[in-house]
Amino acid sequence: MGKRDKKQRHPQRNSHRAAFHYTEEGEEGVSYESHAASKYSLSEGEEEVGKKDEEEEEEDEEEEVEIEGNEETDEYPSKDMPSKFLLYQQSVQSPKGDISYLQKFFLMYVGGRQPLHLQEDFCGTALLSAEWLRTDSRRTAIGLDLDLEALDWCMENNINKIGADGYSRISLFHGNVLQPLEAKLIKFEPQELLRNISLTENKVVTESGGLESVLEGGSSSSSHNEIYMRNHPLPARDIVCAFNYSCCCLHRRADLVLYFKHVLDVLSKKGGIFVMDLYGGTSSECKLRLQRKFANFTYFWEQAEFDIIERKTRISLHFHLQKQQKKLRHAFSYSWRLWSLPEIKDCLEEAGFQSVHFWLREMQDTREIRKTEGFGVGRDIKYEEVKKFQQQDAWNAYVVAVA
């Protein structure tokens, strides 16, 4: 790793999402095992990884066999350094699969209408929200996250691909899920408007002849005329979701209940649902390293030792880019508390939800999948609603709470 790569380590400390899961995007697409968190609970020392782990990673990379090109990962020239957010989306997320289940859950537990209004908490680059808007022109989306860099990247790389009305149907907020009303609306200019603007000597000359200062910082909000969620008109939400295990960022039970109360407050009085995911199994409480090989990069998911007293662990996400011969160590790093399903159910009921449902599926034994290629594992495994479920090496769950 060169000096430039080492310098990138500290600025990335506030980045918030990391995951390892297997996906199949389709009408009943599913995710295998995903992990995400936020700087809500990231501590200063959690990015340090021993020399032994780095040597083990290098040994793993030397043993891999490069696979053929893949349309999902072959989107950047060999000399360009892709964004860590792009790498994350390509190796982790499956928005079509998640949306398929969200629609299914809504029709099962609410029914009577089509869900149109989504809120994605801990949204990161809001890829799920972007896909939600793409599926129906009547739909709206709200995204909330503490990572301003991820939100800006979303508007520059995801929302602009939806269509002419994409910007008008989404509201992205920068803030804490525990204080959602204080979150600030991210302002931006649609591409259609920017096409009518020419830049001259650091001034903006519009077609009407007026002069304005050049926007700085991309799509970020300025310090003047800030709009907060508390005074911005928004539709009641049909669905609120918190995926990629983001609720594990909240380490205290009181915070978890408070968050669930905020969710309940924004759901439609006509009926709505909150959906989150969770993982578990014997492999979730031990040190674990997994990797997946793609056409242009290798994705590493690293789980540190598990503290059984606080039920906390540290997760680190790394990328090794073959063509660039560079490593993004700790592209995403964070700490979380691994909640149990009964704890989540108790907190949801305490917050005021009427019913809670568990949809689970067993995962392939992690001892058999330390190294994989692409998304080739677990394609035929579907989630099923269960009342009881015996402990396994690894399992994944959707938790559906009905308002």
Buried (B, 14 or more C-beta within 10 A) or exposed (E): EEEEBEEBBEEBBBBBBBBBBBBBBEEEBBBBBBBBBBBBBBEEEBBEBEEEBBEEBEEBBEEBEEEEEBEEBEEBEEEEEBBBBBBBBBBBBBBBBBBBBBBBBBEEBBEEEEBBBBBBBBBBBBBBBBBBBBEEEEBBBBBBBBBBBBBBBBBBBBBBEBEEEBBEBBBBBBBBBBEBBEBBBBBBEBBEEEEEBEEEEEEBBEEEEEEEEEBEEBBBBEEEEEBBBEEBEEEEBBBBBBBBBBBBBBBEBEBBBBBBBBBBBBBBEEBBBBBBBBBBBEBBBEEBBBBBBBBBBBBBBBBBEBEEEEBBBBBBBBBBBBEBEBBBBBBBBBBBBBBEBEBBBBBBBEBBBEEBBBBBBBBBEBEEBEBBBBBEBBBEBEBEEEEEBEEBBBBBBBBBBBB
